[in-house]
Amino acid sequence: AYGQSGTGKTFSLVGPEPLSKAKVVKYGILPMSVHYIFHKMGANEDIVKSEVVVSFLEIYLEQLKDLIEPPIPGKTSKKLKILEMAEGEFRLFMAEKESPAAYRKLKHAQRKRKNKKKEEEVIIVQNLSEHRVQNAQDFVKLCVQANDNRSKHETNLNASSSRSHMICQVQLKISKRNGTQTVSKLNIVDLAGSEKISKTQVKGSALDEAKSINASLTTLRNVIDGLAKGRKHVPFRDSKLSMILKDSLGGNTRTSLLIAVSPHKWMAARLRLPRHTGDR
C-alpha cells in the first residue's frame, strides 16, 4: 500500500483499531488474505501436510526491527541482516531448519540434478523471528502485536501516523498426495506515508523520520521506474526497503500496488505522484 500520510493505508491492509475486537468482515487485506489461505487449504483434499510461517519486520530510519520479538532495553539484541541467495541455496537453508535428514536428502537431490540453469535470487532477513500459525485467529494475534510495536507519532495529518514501513512475510509450505511439494512467499507491505513537510510541520526526530521515509519511497519509485523501462541497472541496494522487496518486484512473482489517496483539497497537489507510481 502506497500513498500520502493519513490516507488509510494501514486501515486498508490491517483493518480498524483495535483489530482484536473487529469482526472478520471488517478485516483488512492482510488478515483476510491469511484467512483465505487457511480456507483454501482446508478445502483441498490433495494436501496432506501444510505449514504457514509468519514474520513481521519494521524498517525505521533504515534500521531493521523484529516487531514480534522487539529489542529489550538493557539486553543485547539480535542483529537483523539482509541476505541474498540463489533459490537452491534458499531451499537448503529451509531444509536445514526443518531437520538434518531433510537437508541431506535435498543436498543429494541437488547434486544429481543435471540442469544447471541460472536460478532466481531469494531475499531473506537473517535472525528475523518466524512464527508458525495454525489458523487465522493465531495470525490476527500476531498482527495486533506487530502493529502495537510499530513506531507511531501524531502529525498534523494523522493522529496515529506510522513512522516506519511494516513488512509481513507469510511463508507457505504444502505437501500433496502425489509427492509434490510447494514453497511460496507472500510479502504484504504497509509503507509509511509520503509527506510534504510544509503540511505536516514536523520538527526534531519527526523531521528525521519524514526525511528517511521520503528517501526510501523515492528509491522504491526509482526501482519501479527502472523495472518498467527495462534498465540494466535497477537501484535495489539504495535502500533496505527496496532490497528486501527485490524478489517481490521481479522474476517469478506477481505484484499488486494499492494506491491510497485523499479527496481533501490539501492533498490535491500531491495526487500526481502516487498515480504516476501506480501507472508504472
Summary of the structure (lengths in Angstrom):
residues: 280
radius of gyration: 20.0
end to end distance: 14.5
largest distance: 63.7
contacts: 792
relative contact order: 0.19
helix: 42%
strand: 23%
